[in-house]
Amino acid sequence: MHKWQERSRPLRLERRFEFATYELTRDFLDCLGKLCEKRQRFPDISFGKTYVNLTLQIDSEDEDSQASDLDKEFAMEIDALIDEDSD
């Protein structure tokens, strides 16, 4: 979770993933797609040949709000995709 940045206005979590090859990028995106379908949560995604930028929007009207445990859990599940990819 330490690589995710919590931002405000609007409240969100952001992270950049970098890969050695396009194939690894594509594999990560495929796994991410399956996870998102399973969780029914869909981050904003931008990507290039060897990187993926993710933004998890946090539903909150409160300006002093923080990411919830569920938001952080989802971010950790995404992080785990990297570990699974390298197996």
Phi and psi in radians as a Rosetta constraint file:
Dihedral C 1 N 2 CA 2 C 2 CIRCULARHARMONIC -1.168 0.35
Dihedral N 2 CA 2 C 2 N 3 CIRCULARHARMONIC -0.327 0.35
Dihedral C 2 N 3 CA 3 C 3 CIRCULARHARMONIC -1.518 0.35
Dihedral N 3 CA 3 C 3 N 4 CIRCULARHARMONIC -0.161 0.35
Dihedral C 3 N 4 CA 4 C 4 CIRCULARHARMONIC -1.458 0.35
Dihedral N 4 CA 4 C 4 N 5 CIRCULARHARMONIC 2.424 0.35
Dihedral C 4 N 5 CA 5 C 5 CIRCULARHARMONIC -1.842 0.35
Dihedral N 5 CA 5 C 5 N 6 CIRCULARHARMONIC 2.239 0.35
Dihedral C 5 N 6 CA 6 C 6 CIRCULARHARMONIC -1.596 0.35
Dihedral N 6 CA 6 C 6 N 7 CIRCULARHARMONIC 2.186 0.35
Dihedral C 6 N 7 CA 7 C 7 CIRCULARHARMONIC -2.065 0.35
Dihedral N 7 CA 7 C 7 N 8 CIRCULARHARMONIC 2.795 0.35
Dihedral C 7 N 8 CA 8 C 8 CIRCULARHARMONIC -2.085 0.35
Dihedral N 8 CA 8 C 8 N 9 CIRCULARHARMONIC 2.892 0.35
Dihedral C 8 N 9 CA 9 C 9 CIRCULARHARMONIC 0.988 0.35
Dihedral N 9 CA 9 C 9 N 10 CIRCULARHARMONIC 1.224 0.35
Dihedral C 9 N 10 CA 10 C 10 CIRCULARHARMONIC -1.447 0.35
Dihedral N 10 CA 10 C 10 N 11 CIRCULARHARMONIC 2.738 0.35
Dihedral C 10 N 11 CA 11 C 11 CIRCULARHARMONIC -1.112 0.35
Dihedral N 11 CA 11 C 11 N 12 CIRCULARHARMONIC 2.271 0.35
Dihedral C 11 N 12 CA 12 C 12 CIRCULARHARMONIC -2.843 0.35
Dihedral N 12 CA 12 C 12 N 13 CIRCULARHARMONIC 2.831 0.35
Dihedral C 12 N 13 CA 13 C 13 CIRCULARHARMONIC -1.953 0.35
Dihedral N 13 CA 13 C 13 N 14 CIRCULARHARMONIC 2.401 0.35
Dihedral C 13 N 14 CA 14 C 14 CIRCULARHARMONIC -2.295 0.35
Dihedral N 14 CA 14 C 14 N 15 CIRCULARHARMONIC 2.562 0.35
Dihedral C 14 N 15 CA 15 C 15 CIRCULARHARMONIC -2.718 0.35
Dihedral N 15 CA 15 C 15 N 16 CIRCULARHARMONIC 2.546 0.35
Dihedral C 15 N 16 CA 16 C 16 CIRCULARHARMONIC -1.945 0.35
Dihedral N 16 CA 16 C 16 N 17 CIRCULARHARMONIC 2.283 0.35
Dihedral C 16 N 17 CA 17 C 17 CIRCULARHARMONIC -1.926 0.35
Dihedral N 17 CA 17 C 17 N 18 CIRCULARHARMONIC 2.343 0.35
Dihedral C 17 N 18 CA 18 C 18 CIRCULARHARMONIC -2.089 0.35
Dihedral N 18 CA 18 C 18 N 19 CIRCULARHARMONIC 2.523 0.35
Dihedral C 18 N 19 CA 19 C 19 CIRCULARHARMONIC -2.296 0.35
Dihedral N 19 CA 19 C 19 N 20 CIRCULARHARMONIC 2.739 0.35
Dihedral C 19 N 20 CA 20 C 20 CIRCULARHARMONIC -1.338 0.35
Dihedral N 20 CA 20 C 20 N 21 CIRCULARHARMONIC -0.514 0.35
Dihedral C 20 N 21 CA 21 C 21 CIRCULARHARMONIC -2.432 0.35
Dihedral N 21 CA 21 C 21 N 22 CIRCULARHARMONIC 2.844 0.35
Dihedral C 21 N 22 CA 22 C 22 CIRCULARHARMONIC -1.103 0.35
Dihedral N 22 CA 22 C 22 N 23 CIRCULARHARMONIC -0.669 0.35
Dihedral C 22 N 23 CA 23 C 23 CIRCULARHARMONIC -1.030 0.35
Dihedral N 23 CA 23 C 23 N 24 CIRCULARHARMONIC -0.740 0.35
Dihedral C 23 N 24 CA 24 C 24 CIRCULARHARMONIC -1.165 0.35
Dihedral N 24 CA 24 C 24 N 25 CIRCULARHARMONIC -0.652 0.35
Dihedral C 24 N 25 CA 25 C 25 CIRCULARHARMONIC -1.069 0.35
Dihedral N 25 CA 25 C 25 N 26 CIRCULARHARMONIC -0.832 0.35
Dihedral C 25 N 26 CA 26 C 26 CIRCULARHARMONIC -1.113 0.35
Dihedral N 26 CA 26 C 26 N 27 CIRCULARHARMONIC -0.728 0.35
Dihedral C 26 N 27 CA 27 C 27 CIRCULARHARMONIC -1.065 0.35
Dihedral N 27 CA 27 C 27 N 28 CIRCULARHARMONIC -0.749 0.35
Dihedral C 27 N 28 CA 28 C 28 CIRCULARHARMONIC -1.068 0.35
Dihedral N 28 CA 28 C 28 N 29 CIRCULARHARMONIC -0.794 0.35
Dihedral C 28 N 29 CA 29 C 29 CIRCULARHARMONIC -1.092 0.35
Dihedral N 29 CA 29 C 29 N 30 CIRCULARHARMONIC -0.660 0.35
Dihedral C 29 N 30 CA 30 C 30 CIRCULARHARMONIC -1.102 0.35
Dihedral N 30 CA 30 C 30 N 31 CIRCULARHARMONIC -0.790 0.35
Dihedral C 30 N 31 CA 31 C 31 CIRCULARHARMONIC -1.157 0.35
Dihedral N 31 CA 31 C 31 N 32 CIRCULARHARMONIC -0.684 0.35
Dihedral C 31 N 32 CA 32 C 32 CIRCULARHARMONIC -1.079 0.35
Dihedral N 32 CA 32 C 32 N 33 CIRCULARHARMONIC -0.743 0.35
Dihedral C 32 N 33 CA 33 C 33 CIRCULARHARMONIC -1.028 0.35
Dihedral N 33 CA 33 C 33 N 34 CIRCULARHARMONIC -0.755 0.35
Dihedral C 33 N 34 CA 34 C 34 CIRCULARHARMONIC -1.124 0.35
Dihedral N 34 CA 34 C 34 N 35 CIRCULARHARMONIC -0.748 0.35
Dihedral C 34 N 35 CA 35 C 35 CIRCULARHARMONIC -1.095 0.35
Dihedral N 35 CA 35 C 35 N 36 CIRCULARHARMONIC -0.762 0.35
Dihedral C 35 N 36 CA 36 C 36 CIRCULARHARMONIC -1.095 0.35
Dihedral N 36 CA 36 C 36 N 37 CIRCULARHARMONIC -0.728 0.35
Dihedral C 36 N 37 CA 37 C 37 CIRCULARHARMONIC -1.086 0.35
Dihedral N 37 CA 37 C 37 N 38 CIRCULARHARMONIC -0.749 0.35
Dihedral C 37 N 38 CA 38 C 38 CIRCULARHARMONIC -1.109 0.35
Dihedral N 38 CA 38 C 38 N 39 CIRCULARHARMONIC -0.769 0.35
Dihedral C 38 N 39 CA 39 C 39 CIRCULARHARMONIC -1.504 0.35
Dihedral N 39 CA 39 C 39 N 40 CIRCULARHARMONIC -0.221 0.35
Dihedral C 39 N 40 CA 40 C 40 CIRCULARHARMONIC 0.952 0.35
Dihedral N 40 CA 40 C 40 N 41 CIRCULARHARMONIC 0.774 0.35
Dihedral C 40 N 41 CA 41 C 41 CIRCULARHARMONIC -2.371 0.35
Dihedral N 41 CA 41 C 41 N 42 CIRCULARHARMONIC 2.284 0.35
Dihedral C 41 N 42 CA 42 C 42 CIRCULARHARMONIC -2.252 0.35
Dihedral N 42 CA 42 C 42 N 43 CIRCULARHARMONIC 1.823 0.35
Dihedral C 42 N 43 CA 43 C 43 CIRCULARHARMONIC -1.285 0.35
Dihedral N 43 CA 43 C 43 N 44 CIRCULARHARMONIC 2.833 0.35
Dihedral C 43 N 44 CA 44 C 44 CIRCULARHARMONIC -1.334 0.35
Dihedral N 44 CA 44 C 44 N 45 CIRCULARHARMONIC 2.345 0.35
Dihedral C 44 N 45 CA 45 C 45 CIRCULARHARMONIC -2.236 0.35
Dihedral N 45 CA 45 C 45 N 46 CIRCULARHARMONIC 2.322 0.35
Dihedral C 45 N 46 CA 46 C 46 CIRCULARHARMONIC -2.292 0.35
Dihedral N 46 CA 46 C 46 N 47 CIRCULARHARMONIC 2.533 0.35
Dihedral C 46 N 47 CA 47 C 47 CIRCULARHARMONIC -2.661 0.35
Dihedral N 47 CA 47 C 47 N 48 CIRCULARHARMONIC 2.810 0.35
Dihedral C 47 N 48 CA 48 C 48 CIRCULARHARMONIC -2.336 0.35
Dihedral N 48 CA 48 C 48 N 49 CIRCULARHARMONIC -2.850 0.35
Dihedral C 48 N 49 CA 49 C 49 CIRCULARHARMONIC -0.997 0.35
Dihedral N 49 CA 49 C 49 N 50 CIRCULARHARMONIC -0.733 0.35
Dihedral C 49 N 50 CA 50 C 50 CIRCULARHARMONIC -2.312 0.35
Dihedral N 50 CA 50 C 50 N 51 CIRCULARHARMONIC 0.486 0.35
Dihedral C 50 N 51 CA 51 C 51 CIRCULARHARMONIC -2.633 0.35
Dihedral N 51 CA 51 C 51 N 52 CIRCULARHARMONIC 2.744 0.35
Dihedral C 51 N 52 CA 52 C 52 CIRCULARHARMONIC -2.410 0.35
Dihedral N 52 CA 52 C 52 N 53 CIRCULARHARMONIC 2.218 0.35
Dihedral C 52 N 53 CA 53 C 53 CIRCULARHARMONIC -1.835 0.35
Dihedral N 53 CA 53 C 53 N 54 CIRCULARHARMONIC 2.262 0.35
Dihedral C 53 N 54 CA 54 C 54 CIRCULARHARMONIC -2.105 0.35
Dihedral N 54 CA 54 C 54 N 55 CIRCULARHARMONIC 2.476 0.35
Dihedral C 54 N 55 CA 55 C 55 CIRCULARHARMONIC -2.263 0.35
Dihedral N 55 CA 55 C 55 N 56 CIRCULARHARMONIC 2.113 0.35
Dihedral C 55 N 56 CA 56 C 56 CIRCULARHARMONIC -1.753 0.35
Dihedral N 56 CA 56 C 56 N 57 CIRCULARHARMONIC 1.943 0.35
Dihedral C 56 N 57 CA 57 C 57 CIRCULARHARMONIC -1.303 0.35
Dihedral N 57 CA 57 C 57 N 58 CIRCULARHARMONIC 2.387 0.35
Dihedral C 57 N 58 CA 58 C 58 CIRCULARHARMONIC -1.833 0.35
Dihedral N 58 CA 58 C 58 N 59 CIRCULARHARMONIC 2.188 0.35
Dihedral C 58 N 59 CA 59 C 59 CIRCULARHARMONIC -1.400 0.35
Dihedral N 59 CA 59 C 59 N 60 CIRCULARHARMONIC 1.763 0.35
Dihedral C 59 N 60 CA 60 C 60 CIRCULARHARMONIC -2.795 0.35
Dihedral N 60 CA 60 C 60 N 61 CIRCULARHARMONIC 2.369 0.35
Dihedral C 60 N 61 CA 61 C 61 CIRCULARHARMONIC -1.592 0.35
Dihedral N 61 CA 61 C 61 N 62 CIRCULARHARMONIC -0.322 0.35
Dihedral C 61 N 62 CA 62 C 62 CIRCULARHARMONIC -1.349 0.35
Dihedral N 62 CA 62 C 62 N 63 CIRCULARHARMONIC 2.151 0.35
Dihedral C 62 N 63 CA 63 C 63 CIRCULARHARMONIC -1.128 0.35
Dihedral N 63 CA 63 C 63 N 64 CIRCULARHARMONIC -0.509 0.35
Dihedral C 63 N 64 CA 64 C 64 CIRCULARHARMONIC -1.614 0.35
Dihedral N 64 CA 64 C 64 N 65 CIRCULARHARMONIC 0.147 0.35
Dihedral C 64 N 65 CA 65 C 65 CIRCULARHARMONIC -1.220 0.35
Dihedral N 65 CA 65 C 65 N 66 CIRCULARHARMONIC 2.802 0.35
Dihedral C 65 N 66 CA 66 C 66 CIRCULARHARMONIC -2.235 0.35
Dihedral N 66 CA 66 C 66 N 67 CIRCULARHARMONIC 2.915 0.35
Dihedral C 66 N 67 CA 67 C 67 CIRCULARHARMONIC -1.068 0.35
Dihedral N 67 CA 67 C 67 N 68 CIRCULARHARMONIC 2.413 0.35
Dihedral C 67 N 68 CA 68 C 68 CIRCULARHARMONIC -1.398 0.35
Dihedral N 68 CA 68 C 68 N 69 CIRCULARHARMONIC 2.981 0.35
Dihedral C 68 N 69 CA 69 C 69 CIRCULARHARMONIC -1.060 0.35
Dihedral N 69 CA 69 C 69 N 70 CIRCULARHARMONIC -0.639 0.35
Dihedral C 69 N 70 CA 70 C 70 CIRCULARHARMONIC -1.137 0.35
Dihedral N 70 CA 70 C 70 N 71 CIRCULARHARMONIC -0.673 0.35
Dihedral C 70 N 71 CA 71 C 71 CIRCULARHARMONIC -1.107 0.35
Dihedral N 71 CA 71 C 71 N 72 CIRCULARHARMONIC -0.789 0.35
Dihedral C 71 N 72 CA 72 C 72 CIRCULARHARMONIC -1.181 0.35
Dihedral N 72 CA 72 C 72 N 73 CIRCULARHARMONIC -0.642 0.35
Dihedral C 72 N 73 CA 73 C 73 CIRCULARHARMONIC -1.084 0.35
Dihedral N 73 CA 73 C 73 N 74 CIRCULARHARMONIC -0.753 0.35
Dihedral C 73 N 74 CA 74 C 74 CIRCULARHARMONIC -1.108 0.35
Dihedral N 74 CA 74 C 74 N 75 CIRCULARHARMONIC -0.738 0.35
Dihedral C 74 N 75 CA 75 C 75 CIRCULARHARMONIC -1.061 0.35
Dihedral N 75 CA 75 C 75 N 76 CIRCULARHARMONIC -0.717 0.35
Dihedral C 75 N 76 CA 76 C 76 CIRCULARHARMONIC -1.177 0.35
Dihedral N 76 CA 76 C 76 N 77 CIRCULARHARMONIC -0.606 0.35
Dihedral C 76 N 77 CA 77 C 77 CIRCULARHARMONIC -1.114 0.35
Dihedral N 77 CA 77 C 77 N 78 CIRCULARHARMONIC -0.676 0.35
Dihedral C 77 N 78 CA 78 C 78 CIRCULARHARMONIC -1.146 0.35
Dihedral N 78 CA 78 C 78 N 79 CIRCULARHARMONIC -0.771 0.35
Dihedral C 78 N 79 CA 79 C 79 CIRCULARHARMONIC -0.989 0.35
Dihedral N 79 CA 79 C 79 N 80 CIRCULARHARMONIC -0.671 0.35
Dihedral C 79 N 80 CA 80 C 80 CIRCULARHARMONIC -1.129 0.35
Dihedral N 80 CA 80 C 80 N 81 CIRCULARHARMONIC -0.397 0.35
Dihedral C 80 N 81 CA 81 C 81 CIRCULARHARMONIC -1.087 0.35
Dihedral N 81 CA 81 C 81 N 82 CIRCULARHARMONIC -0.553 0.35
Dihedral C 81 N 82 CA 82 C 82 CIRCULARHARMONIC -1.151 0.35
Dihedral N 82 CA 82 C 82 N 83 CIRCULARHARMONIC -0.783 0.35
Dihedral C 82 N 83 CA 83 C 83 CIRCULARHARMONIC -1.080 0.35
Dihedral N 83 CA 83 C 83 N 84 CIRCULARHARMONIC -0.725 0.35
Dihedral C 83 N 84 CA 84 C 84 CIRCULARHARMONIC -1.167 0.35
Dihedral N 84 CA 84 C 84 N 85 CIRCULARHARMONIC -0.638 0.35
Dihedral C 84 N 85 CA 85 C 85 CIRCULARHARMONIC -1.092 0.35
Dihedral N 85 CA 85 C 85 N 86 CIRCULARHARMONIC -0.607 0.35
Dihedral C 85 N 86 CA 86 C 86 CIRCULARHARMONIC -1.466 0.35
Dihedral N 86 CA 86 C 86 N 87 CIRCULARHARMONIC -0.084 0.35
